[in-house]
Amino acid sequence: MPLESPNSFEGQPNPERKDAEQELTLVEREALADAWFAMVMESGDRPLEVSEWDNNKIREWLNETLRQDTEKLVNDWNLAPSAELVEKIQNSPDAEHRSKLEMNYLTDMMAKLRPLGRGNNRSGAWDSYPKIMRQSESMNCVAKSLLAKNLLDRAGVKSDMANPAMHAMNVAELANGEHYFVDTTSGQLARIQPLSRDIDGVTVLEIDVPGVEYRLLPLLNDDELSKPIVGNFRALHDEVVSPEGFKTQAGWGASERTEAQEFFTIFRTEFAATDWDSIWDKLYTRYATFEKSPGWKSEKQRVGDFQEAFDSIMLDIEGHLGQMTDPEAVRHMRKELGDNLDGIRTYLVNDDRAVLGLLGPVGTSLVESLYGKLSVLSREKPEVAREVTDYLFSNWKRFKE
């Protein structure tokens, strides 16, 4: 259900709001063009007339280079959809029938994109655009969202890229008006009933879905798809030059820092010449203002707390599964856990231990360990514990995969 409360995010004033966008300086324009050409672009030329461009023209150029390279990568990797299915979607006169076809398309797209970038030792934390995706054969959530946006556009499915806290994904609107949370990184495809708000000039969808960890989905305009990548360079710079980096960010560790340092070393000249903080603030002023607002800061804190707790839970689950070397035994235990979902939830929430008699030794050990972790979390952060529990059971089907 959409969030409705007296303390709605829309009603929280932002004392730091600044509406006036400042133009990039000549030095910033030239440095950005040099860096983008060297680091991001897979095809095309570095424009010579960039010194004459205003911010709008620069955003258009950044976006167009991404569009062209994403298009090329989709074609080269044979990700393009069935021309027959696209034709059926676009020629369907009935909204409900078209929506069913669009759902088929979404499901097929998720199956194609989710496995991409797996199978190597890279974290892929910084791999957010086609050139680096091709070179590294890995990708982060921004990269997958760009691919998804391209594929949805090809089929004529209405969609937006969204930048929830520390993430990127897509929102699709079917012909019948239904909205879907489309996360090709996690594999989540969930129907949502969003409440749309304009906050500091940014369109934000508010949602409340047990299986989705985010409550606020800030949307990007179609000419602003470069924003997460500029933000990535900004964060990568901070990761390298800050003594602590992003150690406090849930799920981040040594590999993310090492990959940032390697990338920074290769493009040391470009990073030295480019003030990514200033460029980001000037090109994406409304987002810069939005991200300083109390409601967004609260959302980032909530998501961070959730991810830290959930990552600990998942490490525990993976640790128990890792003890099992027989693939058939792993499949059996996944099925066992899935088949006893209701009893496990009753145990974790209400301390009813009856289900333990239905589980094998490893399953019993795993569920008892989950109970202990959630009990501690409930005492320290009860709201986080509730969110983690709801999320865990909403996505329990993964145990049967």
N, C-alpha and C positions, 0 to 999 in steps of 0.2 A: 504493500500500500504506500502511496505517497506520504512523505513526512508532513505532518501538520501539527504545529505546537505553538504556544505563545512565545517560545524562545526560538522561533524559526531563524534559520541562517540569514535570510533576506533582511531581517529586522536589525541585525547587528551592525552598528555604524562602524565605518572604517575611517579613523582619524587621519590616516596617511594617504587618503585618496588624492591623486593628482591626475587630471584628465588630459593635460597638454602633452602631446608627443613631441619630443625633441628630435630633430634631424641628426643623423650620423654626421660626424665631422668628416672632412676630406680624408684624413689619415685613417679613420675607422673604416670608411668605405673601401679604400684601397687595400687595407690589411685584410678585411673580410673577404674581398674578392680573391686575393692571393691564397688565403687559407682554404676557402671553399673549393677553388680550382685544384689545389694540391691535394687536399685531404678527402674531399667528398665526390667530386665530379668524376664519372667514369667515361663520359663522352661530352663532346662540345668544346667550346673555346672559352677562355677567360675574357670577358668583355673589356674592351679598352676604354669605353665611355662611362665606366662606373662612377667616375668622379663627378659626372653631371646628373646622376640619378638621385631622386628623393627616396625616402623610406619605402613608399608604396612600390616603386619600380624595383627596388632591391628585393623586397619580399616576393614580388612576382617572379623575378629571376631565380631566386633560391628555390621557390616552389616548382617552377617549370623544369629546372635541372633534375630535381627529385622525381618529378612525374616521368620524364623521359627515361631516366635510368631505371626506375622501378618497372616501367613498361617493358624495357629491354630484358630485364632480369626475369620477369614473369614469362616472357616468350622463350628465353633461352633455357629456363628450367622446366618448360612444358607444364606450367601451372594454369595456362589459359583454360577456361571452362569449355564445355561442349557447346559448339555453335548451335546445335539443334535445341538444347535446353534454353539457351539465351533467347533464341527466336520464339520459343513457346512462351517464355515469360513475357517478352515484350509485346507479343501479339495476343495475349489473353485478354478478352474484353471484360471478364468477370473478376471482381476484386478477390473473392474468396478462392477461386481457382488459381488465380495468379499468386496469391499468398502461399498456397500449398506448394506451387512450383518454386517460389522463392525460398521456402523452408528447405526443400530438397537441395537447392543450390547452396544455402548456408551450411547444411550438413556436409555436403561434398567438399566445400571449401575448407571447413574445419579439418576434415580428414586429410586434406592435402597439406595444409600449412602447419598443423601442430607438430608433426614429426621433424620438420625442418630445423637444422641447427643442432640436432642432438647427435650423440655418438662420438664427440671429441672431448678433449680435456679442457677446453676453454670455457670460461664463465659466460662469455659473450656480452658482458655488461655494457660495453661501449660500442658494440657492433650494430649501429642503428640506421645504416643507409646502404644502398645496393653495392657500391664499390667495395666496402669492407666486408659485406656479406659474402660477396663472391670470393674475395681473397681468403677469408678466414673460414668459410663454410660454417659460420655460426651467426647468431643474430639475437638481439634483445627484443623486448616487447614493442619498442617503437618500430623496428624494422618489420616485424610481423604485421603490425597495424597498417603500415604503408602498403604491404602486399595485399592485405585484406581490402583496404580502401580501393586499390586498383581493380581487384576482382569484382567487388560489389558495383563499382562504377560501370564496368564492362557489361554487367547483366542488367543495368538500369535499376538496381535496388537502392533505394534512398538510404544514405548512411552518413555518419560523421565519425571522425576520429575524436577520441576523448582522452584527457589526461588526468585521471584520478590520482590520488596521492602515490608518488613513487611508481607510477605505472602508465601504460598506454594500451588502449584497446579501441573497439569500435562499437557504435550503436547503430542498429539497423531498424528501419521502419518499413514494414511490409505494406502491401497494397491495401489491406483491410484496416490499417491504422495501428496494428500491434507493434510494439517496440521490443527489441531483443538486445540483451547484453551479449556482445560477441567478443570473446577473449581467445584468440588463436594461440596464445602462449600457454595458458592453463588448460585450454580445452573446454572452458565454460560457455555454454550457450543457454541463456536463461531469459524467459519472458519477464519484462519489467513493466511497471506502470508508473512512468516518471512524472514528476511535477517539475515543469520548466520554470526557471527564474532567471531574471537578468540581474547580475550582481557585479557592480563596478564595471559594467559594459561587457561582461563575460556571460554567455548563456551557460547555465549550470542545470543539469538534471539531478533532482533529488530522488533517491530510490531507497527502499528498505526491503531487501530480499535476503532470507536466511542463508542462502547458498552463495551470496556475493558479499565480499568483505567491505566494499566501498559504499558510501552513502551519497557522495557528491561526485558527479561526473562533469567537469568543465569541458565544454566542446570547443574544438578548433574550427575556424572558418576554413573553407577549401583553399584559400590562398595563404594559410598559415601553417601548413603541414611541416615546414622547416623548423618551427618553434622547438619541438622536443629535441631536435638534433643540435641546434645552437645551445640549448640547455644542457645537453649531454657534454658538449665541449667545455662549457662553463664548469660543470661538475667534475669532469675529468681533470681539468686544471687544478681545482681545489683538492682533489684526491691526491695529486702528486705533490703539490707545494705545502699542503697542510700536514703537520706532524701526525695528526690523528686520522686524517682523511675521512672516510665514511665508516669508520669502525663501528659507530653506534647504529648504523642503519641495519635493520634486521636482515639477516641472511648474507651479509657481505663479509668477506675475509681477505686472505692473502692473495688469492688468484685475481680478484678484481683490481687490487692495488698494483700487482705486478703487471697486468695487462695495460693499465693506465700508464705506468712508467715506461713501458715499451713503446706505446703509441706516442707519448710525449717526447721521447728521445728521437724517434724518427722525424717528427715534425717540430723539433725544438725551435727552429727559426720562425715558423708560423705562430706558434704559441707565444713566443717572446714578443712578437709584433702586434698581437691581437688582444684587445681588452674585451673578453667575452662577456663580462658582467655589464659593462657599459652598452655594448651592442645589443645584448638581450633586453636590457631595460628600455632602450630607445626603440627597438623594432617591435617589441611586444609590451608596450606601456601598460595596457589595460590588464594584462596578465601579471605584470610586475606589481601593479597596485592590488589586484585581487589576491595575490599570494601573501600580502602583508595583512590581510583582513583577519579579524579574530576568529571568524567561523572556519576559515580555511586552515589556519594554524591549529585549531582544535581538531579538525578532521585529520590532518597529517599526524598529530599526536596519537589519535585514536587508532588509526591504521597502523602506525608504528608499533604501538603496544600489542595490537592484535597479531601482527606478523611475527614479532619476537616470541610471543607465547605459542603461536601455531607452529612456527619453525621448530621449536623445542619438541612439541608433540610429534611432528613428522619425523624428526631425527630418531625419536624413541621407536616409532613404528618401523622405520627403515632398519633400525638396529636389530629388532626382533626378526624381521624378514631376512636380514642378512645372515642370521645364524643358520638358515636353512639352505643347503646346497643342492637339494633335489628339486628341480623345477616343478615336478608333479606335486611334491609336498607343499610347495609355495602356493600353487593353484588351489590345492585342496583347502589350505588354511584361509586363503582369501574368500573362497566360497563359504567356508564355515563362519567366518566373521560376517559376511553379508547375509547369510541365512538367519543369523541370530541377532540381527540389528536391533530389534525392539527390546530384547532382553538385555543387550549390552547397554543401551541407552538407559533403561530402567536402573541398572546397576550404577552407572556413572552419575545419574541425577538423583536417584532415590536410595542408593545403597542397598538395593535388593540383589543379593548374590546368587540367586537361583540359576542364572545363566552360566555360571562357572562350571556347573556340572555337565554342561552340554559342549564344552570346549576342550580341545586337546591341551597338552602341557604348554606349548608355545603360545597358543591363543590365550590361555588363562594368564600366563605371565604378562603378555602384552596388555590385556584389558586391565589387570590389576595395576600395572605400571601407569596406564592412562588415568585410572581412578586416583592414584596417589598424586600425580602431577596436577590434575584438575582440582583436587581438593585443596592443595596448597594455593593454586591460583585463585580459587573461590574466596579464600580467606584474605588474600592480599588485594585482588582486583576482581570483585564479583562480576562487574559488567563485562570485562574482558573474558572471563571464564564462560559467561553465558554466550557471548558471541562465538567463541571458539567451539563450544559444544554444538551450537546450532549449525555452524559452518561444517564441522566434522561430519555430522550426520546427514546434512543436506548433500554432501559429496561422497558419502560412504560407498557409493556404487563403484568407485575406483578400486576398491578392494577385490572386486570380481573381475577386473580387467586381466 
